């Protein structure tokens, strides 16, 4: 599989469908007060950038980066289409997001994901990529359905 990662066009029906699938997954596996996914209108704001991973004409996954400050960002809306799970889509999107975060000069990335079994693969991905469990950040609070992670980014070297 040769993935092509692009900025997502939020008007694209395939993107909207995968975002709806992501929302439905979160709502089916997490109590409403513990659902922290961003709806479409929450992704379509200047401080959020959304990427799409394409396997040819098929949308394989999505992921987003929300600016928290000039030095930090939050990973949001990571979701791999069911037919593409276990093929490295999440890792590729996460790498693209981390590259952009470093380019922006972010020193840290943060994320919230589910703490229950349906989110085990997501937690394993983040841990393999060097994210470490942490306390709730920003407006998040201690929640038995949420797991929080952070990763300190290496400073990007300046070009000569």
C-alpha positions as CSV (number, residue, x, y, z in Angstrom):
1,X,0.0,0.0,0.0
2,X,1.4,3.4,-1.0
3,X,-0.3,6.1,1.0
4,X,-0.6,9.7,-0.1
5,X,-1.2,12.1,2.8
6,X,-2.8,15.4,1.8
7,X,-4.5,18.2,3.6
8,X,-8.2,17.2,3.9
9,X,-10.9,18.8,2.0
10,X,-13.7,18.9,4.6
11,X,-16.3,19.3,1.9
12,X,-15.3,15.9,0.3
13,X,-18.1,13.3,1.0
14,X,-15.5,10.6,1.7
15,X,-13.9,12.8,4.4
16,X,-17.3,13.6,5.9
17,X,-18.3,10.0,5.9
18,X,-15.1,8.9,7.7
19,X,-15.6,11.7,10.2
20,X,-19.2,10.5,10.8
21,X,-17.9,7.0,11.3
22,X,-15.3,8.3,13.8
23,X,-18.1,10.2,15.7
24,X,-20.3,7.1,15.7
25,X,-17.5,4.9,17.0
26,X,-16.8,7.3,19.8
27,X,-20.4,7.7,20.7
28,X,-21.0,3.9,20.7
29,X,-18.0,3.2,22.9
30,X,-17.9,6.1,25.3
31,X,-20.5,7.8,27.6
32,X,-21.6,11.2,26.2
33,X,-19.9,13.2,28.9
34,X,-16.6,11.5,28.0
35,X,-16.7,12.0,24.2
36,X,-14.2,14.6,23.1
37,X,-14.1,14.2,19.4
38,X,-14.4,17.3,17.3
39,X,-17.5,17.5,15.1
40,X,-17.0,18.8,11.6
41,X,-17.6,22.4,12.5
42,X,-15.0,22.0,15.3
43,X,-12.5,20.8,12.7
44,X,-13.3,23.6,10.2
45,X,-11.6,26.4,12.1
46,X,-8.2,28.2,11.6
47,X,-6.5,26.6,14.5
48,X,-7.1,23.0,13.3
49,X,-5.4,21.3,10.3
50,X,-6.8,18.0,9.1
51,X,-5.0,15.5,6.9
52,X,-6.3,12.6,4.9
53,X,-4.4,9.4,4.0
54,X,-5.3,8.0,0.6
55,X,-4.6,4.5,-0.7
56,X,-5.2,5.3,-4.4
57,X,-8.8,6.6,-4.6
58,X,-9.7,5.1,-1.2
59,X,-9.7,7.2,1.9
60,X,-7.7,5.2,4.4
61,X,-7.6,7.5,7.4
62,X,-7.8,11.0,8.9
63,X,-6.0,12.9,11.6
64,X,-5.9,16.5,12.8
65,X,-3.6,18.9,14.7
66,X,-5.1,21.6,16.8
67,X,-2.9,24.5,17.9
68,X,-3.0,24.9,21.7
69,X,-0.4,27.7,21.9
70,X,2.6,28.8,19.8
71,X,4.6,25.9,21.3
72,X,2.1,23.1,21.6
73,X,-0.6,21.2,19.7
74,X,-3.2,18.5,20.3
75,X,-3.8,15.6,18.1
76,X,-7.5,15.1,17.3
77,X,-9.8,13.0,15.2
78,X,-7.4,10.2,14.4
79,X,-9.3,7.4,12.6
80,X,-8.4,4.6,10.3
81,X,-11.0,3.2,7.9
82,X,-11.9,-0.4,8.9
83,X,-10.6,-1.9,5.7
84,X,-7.2,-0.3,6.2
85,X,-6.6,-1.1,9.9
86,X,-3.3,-2.8,10.8
87,X,-1.6,-1.5,7.7
88,X,0.3,1.5,9.1
89,X,-2.2,4.2,8.2
90,X,-2.3,5.6,11.8
91,X,1.4,5.6,12.1
92,X,1.8,7.4,8.7
93,X,-0.7,10.1,9.7
94,X,0.9,10.5,13.1
95,X,4.3,10.9,11.5
96,X,3.0,13.6,9.1
97,X,1.3,15.4,12.0
98,X,4.5,15.3,14.1
99,X,6.6,16.6,11.2
100,X,4.2,19.5,10.8
101,X,4.2,20.2,14.5
102,X,8.0,20.3,14.5
103,X,8.0,22.6,11.4
104,X,5.7,24.9,13.4
105,X,8.1,25.0,16.2
106,X,5.9,23.1,18.7
107,X,7.8,21.7,21.7
108,X,5.1,19.3,22.7
109,X,2.1,17.4,21.5
110,X,-0.8,16.3,23.6
111,X,-3.8,14.0,23.0
112,X,-6.8,12.4,24.7
113,X,-8.1,9.0,23.6
114,X,-10.3,6.4,25.1
115,X,-9.1,4.4,28.1
116,X,-11.4,1.4,27.3
117,X,-10.7,-1.8,25.2
118,X,-12.1,-0.4,21.9
119,X,-9.3,2.2,22.0
120,X,-6.4,-0.2,22.9
121,X,-5.0,-0.1,19.4
122,X,-4.9,3.7,19.4
123,X,-3.1,3.7,22.8
124,X,-0.6,1.1,21.6
125,X,0.1,3.3,18.5
126,X,0.7,6.4,20.5
127,X,3.0,4.5,23.0
128,X,5.0,3.0,20.1
129,X,5.5,6.5,18.7
130,X,7.0,7.7,22.0
131,X,3.9,9.3,23.6
132,X,3.8,9.0,27.4
133,X,0.8,8.8,29.7
134,X,0.2,12.1,31.5
135,X,-2.4,13.9,33.6
136,X,-5.3,15.7,32.0
137,X,-4.4,18.9,30.2
138,X,-6.2,22.0,29.1
139,X,-10.0,21.7,29.9
140,X,-9.9,17.9,30.3
141,X,-10.5,16.5,33.7
142,X,-9.8,13.1,35.3
143,X,-12.2,10.6,33.6
144,X,-12.1,6.8,33.8
145,X,-13.0,6.7,30.1
146,X,-10.1,8.9,29.0
147,X,-6.4,8.4,28.6
148,X,-4.1,11.3,28.2
149,X,-0.7,11.4,26.5
150,X,2.1,13.8,25.7
151,X,5.3,13.8,23.7
152,X,8.1,16.3,23.9
153,X,9.4,17.1,20.4
154,X,13.0,17.6,19.5
155,X,13.8,21.1,18.3
156,X,14.0,21.3,14.5
157,X,17.4,22.3,13.3
158,X,17.6,25.5,11.4
159,X,18.7,25.4,7.7
160,X,22.1,26.9,7.0
